[in-house]
Each structure stands twice: as structure tokens, then as C-alpha cells.
Amino acid sequence: MYRIWNFVAEYSLLLVGGAVAALIWANLAPDSYHHLVHLPLWTDAPIGMVETHDGVTSRVLTLHFLINDVLMALFFAMAAKEVWEAVILSGGSLRGKKALTPLIATLGGMAGPVAVYLALAAALGIMADVGRGWAIPTATDIAFSYLVGRIVFGPRHPAIGFLLLLAIADDAGGLAILAIFYPTGEVLPVWLLLSVAAAIAVWLLASWLPRRMDRGKQDRPSSTWTRRVLGPWPYVIAGCISWYAFYRAGLHPALGLLPVIPAIPHAERDFGIFAESERYATDLLNGIEHALKLPVQVVLCAFGLVNAGVEFGAISAPTWLVLSGLIIGKPLGITLFGWFAANVLHLGLPEGMSLRDLPVIGCVAAIGFTVALFVASVAFPAGPVQDAAKMGALFSLGSAVLAILAGRIARVRKVG
């Protein structure tokens, strides 16, 4: 129980605290809350929201833009780091046949919510108003899902590994959806060449070239000098360039650090998603992640504060569409696709797991929260529809109760 509480304290409490504070503030004093969220920090800024006043167009850096578009890039970079290691490194959990069943279940966990959302929107005759929000219920909150999964299954149940694979792959799919379907303006792909160039250049100059110069030298002077003197700064500069390239390309700049992640020197093998062993790793990628741990927690708190402030009067049809997509579509899609992979494709399930665990995993994965809030903020313009969709993302935390009940009904045997 101590480990569970420690995990909540590190990854979730600040986010929940920010969200709860936002809900209370927005319902007690909505004017002051929205004034804070859209507070202009810098007018005529080189980056920010484009605003027009008296026929004059300028960019304004607001608090909302700073948190959602700039600082949240650190959160998505940490998520991308876990995906990259799981896919590319020896022992990675998304490598080989062992990952196929959870990856196929992930497709169901994304297709199911989309189908439920769009079907209900069509049945209610509001597709034109809310259709753009189809991607909101595809999200799975890794931190909360992991927490609830440990409560339901126990820390050593094989379903925990299955759930983590599904959640991290789900987030990878979510990042792709954001980049492809939710551009922030006119898409100018030529700017992405700058992002790619920055990633390649920093890899060549700060990683490949020092190793090349050290060939045949046991003391590795060039690599040692690069690591001790330059440290992470070449990658910080490359990340800033890549972020700006995404911003100018019209893609969501919160994804702008992703191309640089593969260029950062990393461990030879994957210790596992959220593995405790990573704290002892000395590679630069894990070092950067450890350095960003506290800042990202503060960023998540701020993210909850500026995004979760929804008045309860905003509850309407989009709320129930998002919530239905999550609590109905997720378990249904994960169960059907997981069964198909395990039984029809004969890929099987991890040893110790059974088919009756799949709908329980689906209920756990129905907690959308963080990423669902983020997608809602880019899917709809600020206003009642966005607020209603955000409320559905917030209500998805109730899936924790459904997951615990489902675990008892399915007589899940806790392992740990």
C-alpha cells in the first residue's frame, strides 16, 4: 500500500489538486478564473495566440498557451521516452510477439470509443456540432490507470503489464491523432524539415561524432568532454528548434520535442515502463527524465488548473458522449479485440491472465482524464461544447469505481 500511495503522490495528486481547485474556482468565481486562464503574459510576442484588435493582428502569449502548448511538451516528451524505449531497446515491452495481443487490444480500445461516440452523436442528430470530438474518448491516463490496476489486480498480476503496454501504446496512438487530425493552423509541412534537421544534427554532433573520434581510445576523451561539459544543452537547443518548427508547421507544438527523443543517448536495454531500476541508470535520456520529474509534476498541476475549470451548468450532450465512449466503448473494444487476438489469431494472453480479465482491464483503461482533457481543449474552440466535453473527461475518473466492481464480479485474483 505504501508503494501505491507513493505513486499517487508522485504522479497524480498535483494534477488532481489542480483540477479540483479549478472546478471549485470556476463554479464560485467564474469571471476571475477565466481572467487568470487567458491572462496575457506578453503582447506582440513571437509565439502565442493570434488575436485581432481594431484591425491589427498580433500574437499574444497567454497563460493558457504557455501551459498547454509550451510546458506540456515536457509531459509528452516523457511519455514519448517510454514509448521509444519500449519499442527500440533490447527487452522493450513493445517488441516482438509478446506485445501483439495488447497492441491489438489497444486498437479496440481506440476504435470502440470512437464508434460509440459517433453512433450516439448521429442518433442524437448533433454530429455537425460535436463530431470533431471523436478522438477525446480514445485516451487512457497512464498514471491513474496504473494506480487503479494495482488496486484491482495487485502489483504482480500479469494484467498490470498488459495494461501498461495498452496504455502506453494508446498514448502513442493519441499523439499520432493529435498531429494528424488536430493541426493548430494552416499546415506547412516544410517547417518539419527544420525539426528533423535539428534532431539529426544534434545526434551527429553530440553523439555520433564524439564516439567516432574516440575509436581506439580507451579513455574516450571526446565523449567524456561532451557529457561533462555540454551535458544536455545540445539537446535542449535542438528541442527548442524542433518545438518552434512544429509551431510554425501548424501542428500542435506540445508534440514538438518528440523528434529529438530518439537522438538522445539512452540505455542499452529497457528496464520496463515506470521501472524502479531506471533511477539507477546513468544514460543521458534517463538523466533528463529524472531531472524533469518534479517540473513535469508542477506542469500537470498547472494543466489541471487551467483546463479543468468547468461550470457544472456546462454538462450537456457532449459530456455523455465522451463518458459513454470511455466507459462503454473502451471495455467493449478491448474485450472484443483482445479475444480476437488471443483466440482467433492464437496469440494468447500472458501467463496467469484469462479472458475474464479483459473487460476489467477495459474498465481500468476507461480513465481518460489528462490526455482526454488535452484533446478536448484542441478539438473544440473555447465555449460550451468544449466545457461539456471536458466534464466528460473529468467524470471518467469514476471508471475507477466501475473497475473495482468489475474486478469483484469477475472474481479477479489479486497477485502481490
N, C-alpha and C positions, 0 to 999 in steps of 0.2 A: 504493500500500500504506500510505503514511503516513496518508492520509485515513481509510482503513478502521480502522487502529489508533486514530486519534483518536476516531472514532465509538464504537468499543468502550469506550475509556477513559471517555468522557463518559456513555454511556447504559447500559452493560451490566456493566462489571467489578464495580462495587459491589454490584449485585444478585446476580450470580453468587457474589461473595465471601461475601455474607450467607447465601446458600443453601448453599454448600459448608460454611461454618462451622457452620450449623445441622445439616446431615447428620452431620458428624463429632461434634459435641457430643451430639446426640440418641442416637447409637449408642454413644458411650463413657460418657456420664453422663446417662441419660435423666431421672432424678429432678431433678437441678439444672437441666436445660434447661427442663422443663415448669414448674418453680417460677418461673423467670425469665419465661417466656411469660405466665403467669397471675398475675404479681406484682401485688398490689393497690396502686395508687398513691394512691387516695382512696376511703375508705369513706363511705357516706351522701352520695355525690356527686349533683349534679343530672343527670348523664348517666352512662351506663355500663351494665354488665350487671346485670340484675335477679337477685338472689340471695336465698334464704330460709334463715335460720338460726334454729332454735328458735322457729319460727312467726313470726319478724319478717322482713318483706320490705324490702330496701333496694337501692339502686343502687351498684355498685362500679366505679370506673374502673380497669381493669386495663391493663397494658402492651399486651396484645393488642388491646384495644378502642381504645386511643389511636392505635395504628399503623394498624390495619385500617379503623376506622370514622371516625377524625378526620383523621389525616395523609394517608391515601391519597386523600382528597378533592382534595388538591393535584395528585396524579398524574392523576386522572380529569378534573380541570379543564383540564390541559394537553392531554390527548387531545381533550377537547370543543372546545377552542380551535381545533385543527387541523381538526376536522370542520366547525365553524361557518364558518371562513374558506373552506374548500374548497367549501362549499355556497352561501354567500351573496355572496361578494365577486367582483368582476369578475376574470376569469381563473381562477376557482376550478376545481380539478381534478375536482370532483364536479358540475359544472354542464354541462347540455346533452347532446347525443347522444354526445360523446366518452367520457362516463362510463358509458354504458348497458351495454356489454359487461362491464367489470369489476364493475359493480354486480350484474348478473345472475349473473356467476360467483361473486360473494360469497354470493348466495342458495344456490348449490350448495355453496359452502364451509361453509355452516352446516347445510344440510339433510342433506348426505352424512354428516357425523359423527353427527348425531342418529339417522339411520336405522341406521347401523352399530352404534352404542351400544345402541339399544333392541332391535334384532334379536338381537344377541348376548346381551343380558340376558334376553330372552324365551326364547332357545334354551337357555340355562343354567338357566332356571327361577328366576331371582333378581330378577325385575322389582320385586317388592314391597320388596326391600331396597335396591336401587341405582337404581331408576327415576328418582328425584329428581335424579340427577346428569347427566341427559341434556344439559344445556347446557355442561358442562365442556369437552368437546372442540370446541365451536364457536369457541373463542377462537383468535386469532392474535397472537403477540407482535410488535408493530411493529418494535421496535429490533433484535431478533435476526433477524427475517425480512429486514429491510433489509440487515443485515450479510451474511447468507448469500447473499442475492440478488445483492449486488455481487460476491461471490466467484465465484458460478456464472455470472452473465451479464456481468459487467463493469459499471463505473459508468454508462456511457452507453447501455446497451441499453434499448430501449423497454419491455422486460418489467419493468424496475425501476419505472417509473411505473405500470404496470399493477398490479404487486404492492403498491405503496404505496396506490393507490386501493382495492384489495381489502382491505388490512389495516385502513385507517382506517374503511372502511365496515363491516367486520367488527366493529371495536370499538364503532362506533355501535350496531350491532345487539345487541352484547353488553350495552351499557349499558341498552338497552331491555328486554332479557330480565331483567337483574338487577332493574330497577324493577318489572316486571310480575309475574314468576314467583317472585321470592325476597324477599318482604317480610320484615322482621326482627321483626314482631309483628303485632298486630291493626291492619289498615289503616284509618286515619282520614283520608280524603281532604280533609276540611275544613281540615286543617292546611296543605295545599298552597296554599291561598289566601294564607297568610302569605308563602310563598316567592314566589309570583307578585307579590304586593303589594310585597315588598322589591325585586324586580327592576325593576318598573315605576316605583316611587318613586325609586330611585337613578338610573334613566335620565332621568326627568323633571327631577329637582332638580340633578343633577350634569352632565348632558349637554345635554338639550333646552333647559332654561331659560336657561343661560348663553349658548347660541347665539342664542336668541330675543332676549335683552337686548342682544346685540351687533349686531343687524341695523342696517346703515348705518354702523357704526363700524369703520374700517379697523384700528385697533389692538386690537380685540377685548378690551377690559379685563376683562369678566366671565369669559370663557373662560380668559384668561391667569391671572387670580387663582385660579380653580378648579383649574387644572392645577398652578400653582406652590405654592399654599398648602394645598389639600386633597389634591392628589395622588391616590393610590389609596385613601385611607382610607374615603371613602363606599362604595366597592365592597367593601372588606374588611368593613365593618359589615353591608352587605347580604348578603354571603356567609355571615357568621356566623348571621344571622337565617334565611337560606334553609336552611343546614345543620341548624339546630335544628328548623325546620319539617319537614324530611324525617325527622329522627329521631323527632319526635312523631307523624308521619303513619304510621309503621311501615314506610316504605321505607328501603332501605339508605342511611344518611347519607353514605357515601362519594360518593354522586351528588349531594349537596346543593348543590354550587356551580354545577351545570350551568345552572340558570335565570338566573343572574346574568351568565354569559359574554356573551350577546348584548347586554347593556346597556352593556358597557364600550366606550369609543371605540376604533375599530380602523382599520387602514389601508384605503385605497380599493380596493386590489386584493390578490389572493392571490399571494404570491411562490412558492408551492408548499410541499408538505409537507416539513418539515425543511430548507427552503431556506436557503442560506448568506446570501442577501440580507437575510433578516429581521433579522440582527444590526444592520443599519444603520437599521431602521425606528424612527421616533420616536413612534409612536402608543402610547397607554397600554396596550392589550392586549398588544402585543409587549414593551413595557417590563416589564410584570408577569411575562410568561413568562420573560424573561431573568433577572429577579430571583429567580424560583422555581427556576431551573435547578439550582443547587447544592443547595438544600434538598430538592428532589424526588429527587435522586440519593441523598442520605443516607436519605431516607424509603424508597426502594426497597431499599437495603441492609438497613435495619431490617425491612422487609417480608419479604425473603428469610430473615432470621434468625428471625423469629417464626412463619413459615409453612412453611418447608421442612424443619423438623426432624422427619423421619420415620424410624423404625427400619426397617431393611431387612427385618425379620421381618414387617412390615405388608404386604408385597407379597402381593396376592391377586387375586381376580377383578376388582374394580373397577379395579385398575391396568391390566389388559389391556383392559378395556372402554374406558377413556379413551384409552389408547395406540392401540388399533385404530381408534377413532373418528377420531383425528387422522391417523395415517399411512396409513389406508385410505380413510376417508370424505372427508377433505379433498381429496386428489388426484382421487379419483373424482368428487366433486361439482363441483369447479372445472372439471375437464376436460369433463364432460357438459354442464353449464350454459353454459360458455364456448363450446363447439362449437355448442350450440343458438342462442346469441345471435349468433355470428359467421356461421354458415352458414344456419340455418333462418330467423332473423329478419333476416338480411342486414345486421347492424350492423357486421360486420367487426372486425378487430383493428388495433391501432396499426401504422403503417407500420414494417416491419422485424421484426415478430413473426409467427410461424407457429403453427399448431395444435399442433405438437410441443412448443412451449414451455409449453403449458398444464399438462400433468402435472408438469413440472419446477416451475412456479410453485406447483402444489398441494403438492408435497413441501416447498418452502420455507415455505409458509403453515402447514404442519402443526406448526410450533413453537408450542405453546400457552403454556407457561411462566407468565409473570407473571399474565395475566388468568385463565388456567386454574386456577392456584393460588388466586386470589382467589375464583373461582366455587366451587371445591371447598370453601373454608372457609365459604361461606354455604349451600351445597347440603345438606351433611350436618352433623350435630352432631359435636362433638369425639369422636373414638373411632376404632376400627379401620377403619371404612368410609371416613371422611374421610381418614385417613392413607394408605390404599391408593389412593384417587383422586388424592391429591397426588403420590404416587410416579409415577403415570402421567403427570401434568403435567410432572414433572421429567424423566422418561425421554424426553419429546417433544423434548428438546434433541438427541437422537440423529437426529432428522429432518434435521439439517444434513448428516450423512454421506450419508443417502439422497438428499438434494437434489443433492449434488456428484456422486454416482454417476449419478443420473438425467440430470444435465446432460451427463455424458460419453457415456452411452448414446444420448441424443438428439442428440449432436454439436452442442451449443449453441455458437454462435459468440460469443465474448466481444467486447464493444464497449467500448472505453475505452482 
